[in-house]
Amino acid sequence: MSLTLIRNRLAFLVVGLLVSILLYLLLPAIHPEKSSTSDLLDLPKLRAMEGKVAVLPESNVSLRTGRVEGDSPTFYREAVPTLRRGTPKTGRSDVLLLHGQSFTSKTWQELGTLSILSEHGYRAVAIDLPGYGESLDSKAIPERGRAKYILGIIETLGIKQTTLVSPSMSGLFSLPVVLHHGEQLKGFVPIAPVGTKSYTTDQYKMVKTPTLIVVGELDNNLGTQSLENLVKIPGHTTAVLTGAKHACYLDNPAAYHQALLDFLDKLK
C-alpha cells in the first residue's frame, strides 16, 4: 500500500472522528424545546402513582392535594410549577389560585384556603407562577403567552368549571384570560390585581364571567385603582374586607373565606 494512500485514509478517519465529536457536542442544543403546557404533566401517570412521589422526566411540575375526610394525602414533586390541590365533590367547580408578588402557592396552604375549599367540596389548585416558590428555575412567560400559559394548565390538569382567584401581581396572567377567554371560566375572583388600567371600559363591559371583586378596606393604592376599573364588569359583586390592607386575605382571612365560599356556592 502506497504512503499516499495510507495518508489519505488517515486523513479521512481524522475528519470523520472530528465530525462525530462535533455532532455529539451540538446534539443537546439542536433538540427542539417543548412549548405546549400539555407536555408538562402526564396526568394518568400521576393518578396511577397516588400517594407516591412522582418524578416525571421534563415535567417540571409539583402537585400537592389538600385533604378532606376519607381522602389520602398526595404529593407529587418536581420544579415548575408547584401545584397543590384538594378533591372535589360532584357538581362543584374547581378553583385555581394564583398568588401575589411576595407570595407563593404555599400561602394558600398556610392560610388554610386549600383545606377550607376541600372541606366544602371544591378541588383547589394553587400554582407557583414562573420565577416564584418552587418555580424559580422556570422561564419567564412573555406578555402575549400568559393567557395561554394559564389556559394550558387548566387543560392539562383537567380542571373543570374553573374559578380563577387572582391577587395583585397575578393579574398580569389572569386579566388576559378573563378579558379574552372568559367563556372558559366559571368564575373570577380578582383581589386588587395588577394591570387593570391596560383595558378599556368597553372591554370590561364585554366580560360575562361571574366576578367577585375582593379588596381590603385600607388598600388605598392598587385596591382603589383596580376597583375603579373592575366595577365596569356587568353583574359583579364586591367584598370589602374590613381592617384589611393590600393582602387583605391575610389581614381578614375569615371574611375572605366566607366571601369566597358564598360566591362559589352561587355558581353551582
C-alpha positions in Angstrom: 0.0 0.0 0.0 1.5 3.3 -1.0 2.4 6.0 1.5 0.0 8.4 -0.2 -3.0 6.0 0.2 -2.2 5.5 3.8 -2.1 9.2 4.4 -5.4 9.7 2.6 -7.1 7.0 4.8 -5.7 8.5 8.0 -6.9 12.0 7.0 -10.4 10.6 6.2 -10.5 8.8 9.6 -9.4 12.0 11.4 -12.1 14.1 9.6 -14.8 11.5 10.4 -13.8 11.5 14.0 -13.9 15.3 14.3 -17.3 15.4 12.6 -18.6 12.8 15.1 -17.3 14.7 18.1 -18.8 17.9 16.7 -22.3 16.4 16.2 -22.1 14.9 19.7 -21.4 18.3 21.3 -24.1 20.1 19.3 -26.8 17.4 19.7 -28.3 18.8 23.0 -28.5 22.3 21.5 -30.5 21.2 18.5 -33.3 19.4 20.3 -36.5 21.5 19.9 -38.0 22.7 23.2 -41.5 21.7 24.1 -43.7 24.7 24.0 -47.1 23.2 24.9 -48.2 23.3 28.5 -49.9 20.0 28.0 -46.4 18.4 27.8 -45.8 19.5 31.4 -47.9 16.8 33.1 -48.7 13.2 32.4 -52.0 13.2 34.4 -52.8 9.4 34.1 -49.3 8.6 35.4 -49.8 10.9 38.3 -53.2 9.4 39.2 -51.6 5.9 39.0 -49.0 6.9 41.5 -51.4 8.1 44.1 -49.7 8.6 47.4 -46.2 8.4 46.0 -43.6 10.9 44.8 -43.7 11.2 41.1 -40.6 12.1 39.2 -41.6 12.7 35.6 -38.9 13.5 33.1 -39.2 17.1 31.8 -42.5 17.5 33.6 -41.3 20.4 35.8 -44.5 20.1 37.9 -45.1 19.8 41.6 -48.6 18.8 42.8 -50.0 18.6 46.3 -53.5 17.7 47.2 -55.5 19.2 50.0 -57.0 16.7 52.4 -60.7 16.1 53.1 -62.2 13.3 55.2 -61.8 10.0 53.5 -59.1 11.1 51.2 -55.4 10.1 51.3 -52.9 12.9 51.0 -50.9 13.1 47.8 -47.7 14.9 46.9 -46.0 14.9 43.5 -42.9 17.0 43.3 -40.6 18.4 40.7 -39.7 22.0 39.9 -42.2 24.0 37.8 -44.9 25.0 38.6 -45.9 23.9 42.1 -49.4 22.6 42.3 -51.4 21.9 45.5 -55.0 20.8 45.2 -57.9 19.3 47.0 -60.5 16.8 45.9 -64.0 18.0 44.8 -67.4 16.7 45.4 -69.7 16.0 42.4 -71.1 19.1 40.9 -68.7 21.6 42.4 -66.4 23.8 40.4 -62.6 23.6 40.6 -60.7 26.6 42.0 -57.3 27.7 40.5 -55.4 30.0 42.9 -52.6 32.3 41.7 -50.5 34.5 44.0 -49.1 38.0 44.5 -45.5 39.3 44.1 -44.3 38.5 47.6 -46.2 35.2 48.0 -46.3 31.6 46.5 -48.8 28.8 46.3 -47.8 27.8 49.9 -49.6 31.0 51.1 -52.9 29.3 50.3 -51.9 26.2 52.2 -50.7 28.1 55.3 -53.8 30.3 55.3 -56.0 27.2 55.2 -57.7 28.1 51.9 -56.9 24.8 50.3 -58.2 22.8 53.2 -61.3 25.0 53.6 -62.2 24.7 50.0 -61.7 20.9 50.1 -63.8 20.6 53.2 -66.6 22.4 51.3 -66.3 20.1 48.3 -64.2 22.2 46.0 -61.0 21.0 44.3 -58.5 23.7 45.0 -55.3 24.0 42.9 -52.6 26.5 43.7 -49.6 27.1 41.5 -46.3 28.9 41.7 -46.0 31.2 38.8 -42.8 31.2 36.9 -39.9 32.7 38.9 -41.6 32.1 42.3 -41.6 29.4 45.0 -40.6 26.1 43.6 -40.8 27.5 40.1 -37.7 29.6 40.4 -36.0 27.8 37.5 -38.8 28.2 35.1 -38.5 30.5 32.1 -40.3 33.9 32.2 -43.6 33.9 30.3 -43.8 36.7 27.7 -46.8 39.0 27.9 -48.6 37.5 24.9 -48.2 34.0 26.3 -49.6 34.5 29.8 -53.2 33.7 28.9 -52.1 30.6 27.0 -50.0 29.5 30.0 -52.9 29.6 32.4 -55.3 28.0 29.9 -52.7 25.3 29.3 -52.5 24.5 33.0 -56.3 24.3 33.2 -56.5 22.0 30.2 -53.5 19.8 31.3 -54.9 19.2 34.8 -58.4 18.6 33.6 -59.7 21.4 35.9 -63.4 21.7 35.2 -65.7 24.7 35.5 -62.7 26.8 36.8 -63.0 29.7 39.1 -59.8 31.8 38.9 -58.6 33.5 42.1 -56.0 36.3 41.3 -54.4 38.6 43.8 -52.1 41.5 42.9 -49.2 40.7 40.5 -51.0 37.6 39.1 -53.4 40.0 37.4 -50.9 40.1 34.6 -51.8 36.4 34.0 -55.5 36.4 34.9 -56.8 39.5 33.2 -55.9 38.5 29.7 -57.7 35.2 30.3 -60.9 36.9 31.6 -60.9 39.7 29.0 -60.2 37.4 26.0 -61.1 33.9 27.0 -63.7 34.4 29.7 -66.0 31.8 28.3 -63.6 29.2 29.6 -64.0 30.2 33.2 -66.9 29.7 35.6 -65.9 32.5 37.9 -63.3 35.1 38.5 -62.1 36.5 41.9 -59.7 39.4 41.4 -58.0 40.6 44.6 -56.6 44.1 43.8 -54.9 42.7 40.7 -52.2 44.5 38.7 -52.9 45.6 35.2 -56.5 46.8 35.3 -55.5 50.1 33.6 -54.5 48.2 30.5 -58.1 47.6 29.4 -60.9 49.8 28.2 -64.4 50.3 29.6 -65.8 48.6 26.5 -63.6 45.5 27.1 -64.8 45.3 30.7 -68.4 45.6 29.7 -68.0 42.6 27.4 -67.0 40.3 30.3 -69.7 37.7 31.0 -67.8 35.7 33.6 -69.4 36.0 37.1 -67.0 38.1 39.1 -66.3 38.7 42.8 -64.1 41.7 43.4 -62.3 41.4 46.7 -60.5 44.5 48.2 -59.1 45.5 51.5 -60.8 48.4 53.2 -57.4 50.1 53.8 -55.9 49.4 50.4 -55.9 52.9 49.1 -53.4 52.3 46.3 -53.8 49.3 44.0 -57.0 48.3 45.7 -58.7 51.6 44.9 -57.3 51.7 41.3 -58.3 48.1 40.5 -61.8 48.6 42.0 -62.5 51.6 39.8 -61.8 49.5 36.7 -63.3 46.2 37.7 -66.7 47.6 38.7 -67.3 48.1 35.0 -67.8 44.3 34.7 -71.5 43.7 34.4 -73.2 41.8 37.2 -70.1 41.8 39.5 -70.3 41.6 43.3 -67.9 43.3 45.7 -66.4 42.2 49.0 -64.6 44.9 51.0 -62.7 43.3 53.9 -62.7 45.5 57.0 -59.4 46.4 58.6 -57.5 44.8 55.7 -54.7 46.2 53.6 -53.4 45.1 50.2 -53.0 41.4 51.0 -56.5 41.5 52.5 -56.9 37.8 52.7 -54.1 37.7 55.3 -55.5 40.6 57.4 -59.0 39.3 57.5 -59.0 35.6 56.4 -62.4 34.8 58.0 -64.2 37.4 55.9 -62.2 36.5 52.8 -63.0 32.8 53.1 -66.7 33.4 53.8 -67.0 35.8 50.8 -65.2 33.2 48.5 -67.4 30.3 49.7 -70.6 32.4 49.3 -69.6 33.3 45.7 -68.7 29.7 44.8 -71.9 28.4 46.2 -73.9 30.8 44.0 -72.1 29.5 40.9 -73.4 25.9 41.3 
